[in-house]
Each structure stands twice: as C-alpha cells, then as structure tokens.
C-alpha cells in the first residue's frame, strides 16, 4: 500500500526527498522511479526521475528534484506524483501524493 505524502517548494529550488520505511526492509536490487503528471488521468509523465538507493539494507532511498527540472519542466502549479519500485518481476507504488510548485521571483 502506497503512503500518501504531499510536497511543496518554490520553483527553481533543488530538493532531495529521503524515503525511510516504517518497517525496515532490504531494498538491494530495487529500481526506484518517480513520475510527475499534471493529473492522475494522464498517461505520459511530465517528468520521470530515477531514485537512488541510499542505505539499501535499511530500505532508505532518495529522489532528487533539481532546480533545472523545477524551472524548465514544471511551471508553478499543482501536480500528482508516484514513486514506484521494481525488482525481480515485482512492482509496487511506494508513495503518492501532490507536488505543488510555488512561483518565485528569485529564479537561479
């Protein structure tokens, strides 16, 4: 079952989201992918980011949103995201929710 998380930050910022499991599980060998869409009904993501296994034995991974992605790909507004994993023929949504990009006058 996916955990619901909502995130919000200013356009043009770097953001690193660290996911730590409630129940520790070894995620060695997993592939993590985050997809961002304008709406949940969209079939094509606006942005797809590969996650990084930070401490696989403890189930900890990160997803990094760069300022370039936030500035060039995502305009100010509200989006939906899902973080999924695949491994050995299995797939699951780990986290889902809303991503809000706020406008800013201080673009890098």
C-alpha positions as CSV (number, residue, x, y, z in Angstrom):
1,X,0.0,0.0,0.0
2,X,1.4,3.4,-1.0
3,X,2.0,6.0,1.6
4,X,0.4,9.4,0.9
5,X,2.8,12.4,1.1
6,X,2.4,15.9,-0.2
7,X,5.3,18.2,-1.0
8,X,5.6,21.9,-1.8
9,X,8.6,24.1,-2.8
10,X,9.5,27.2,-4.8
11,X,10.2,27.0,-8.4
12,X,13.9,27.0,-9.1
13,X,15.0,25.1,-6.0
14,X,16.9,21.9,-5.6
15,X,15.0,19.4,-3.4
16,X,16.1,16.0,-2.1
17,X,13.3,13.8,-0.7
18,X,14.5,10.9,1.5
19,X,12.2,8.0,2.0
20,X,12.6,5.9,5.1
21,X,10.4,2.9,5.6
22,X,8.1,2.4,8.6
23,X,9.1,-1.3,8.6
24,X,12.8,-1.9,7.7
25,X,13.2,-4.0,4.5
26,X,16.3,-4.6,2.4
27,X,15.8,-3.0,-1.0
28,X,19.1,-4.0,-2.6
29,X,18.5,-4.5,-6.3
30,X,15.4,-2.4,-6.4
31,X,14.9,0.2,-9.2
32,X,13.1,3.3,-7.9
33,X,11.3,5.7,-10.3
34,X,9.3,8.9,-9.6
35,X,6.8,10.1,-12.1
36,X,5.2,13.5,-12.1
37,X,2.0,14.2,-14.0
38,X,-0.3,17.1,-14.5
39,X,-3.3,14.9,-13.5
40,X,-3.7,11.4,-12.3
41,X,-5.5,10.5,-15.6
42,X,-2.5,11.5,-17.8
43,X,-0.7,8.6,-19.3
44,X,2.6,10.4,-20.1
45,X,4.6,11.8,-17.2
46,X,5.9,15.4,-17.5
47,X,8.9,14.3,-15.5
48,X,10.5,11.0,-14.6
49,X,13.3,10.8,-12.0
50,X,15.3,7.8,-11.0
51,X,15.7,7.3,-7.3
52,X,19.0,6.5,-5.6
53,X,19.4,3.7,-3.0
54,X,21.0,5.5,-0.1
55,X,21.1,2.7,2.5
56,X,19.6,-0.3,0.8
57,X,19.9,-2.7,3.8
58,X,17.7,-0.3,5.8
59,X,15.3,0.4,2.9
60,X,16.3,4.1,2.6
61,X,16.3,5.8,-0.8
62,X,16.2,9.3,-2.2
63,X,14.6,11.2,-5.1
64,X,16.4,14.4,-6.2
65,X,14.5,17.2,-7.9
66,X,17.0,19.6,-9.4
67,X,16.4,23.3,-9.9
68,X,16.7,22.8,-13.7
69,X,13.8,20.4,-13.6
70,X,11.7,22.6,-11.4
71,X,12.4,25.7,-13.5
72,X,12.4,24.3,-17.0
73,X,10.0,21.4,-16.8
74,X,7.5,22.2,-14.1
75,X,5.7,25.6,-14.0
76,X,4.2,26.9,-10.9
77,X,1.1,24.8,-10.1
78,X,-0.1,21.5,-8.6
79,X,0.9,18.1,-9.9
80,X,0.5,14.5,-8.9
81,X,3.4,12.2,-8.3
82,X,4.0,8.5,-7.7
83,X,7.2,6.7,-6.5
84,X,7.3,3.1,-7.7
85,X,9.8,0.2,-7.3
86,X,10.5,-2.7,-9.5
87,X,12.6,-5.8,-8.7
88,X,12.7,-9.5,-9.7
89,X,9.4,-9.3,-11.5
90,X,7.6,-7.3,-8.8
91,X,6.3,-3.8,-8.9
92,X,4.6,-1.5,-6.4
93,X,3.7,2.1,-5.7
94,X,5.6,3.2,-2.5
95,X,4.5,6.8,-2.2
96,X,2.0,9.0,-4.0
97,X,0.5,12.5,-3.5
98,X,0.5,16.1,-4.6
99,X,3.5,18.1,-5.6
100,X,3.0,21.9,-5.5
101,X,5.5,24.2,-7.2
102,X,5.2,27.7,-5.9
103,X,6.2,30.7,-8.1
104,X,9.2,32.7,-7.0
105,X,10.8,36.0,-8.2
106,X,14.3,34.6,-7.4
107,X,15.0,32.1,-10.1
108,X,18.5,30.7,-10.2
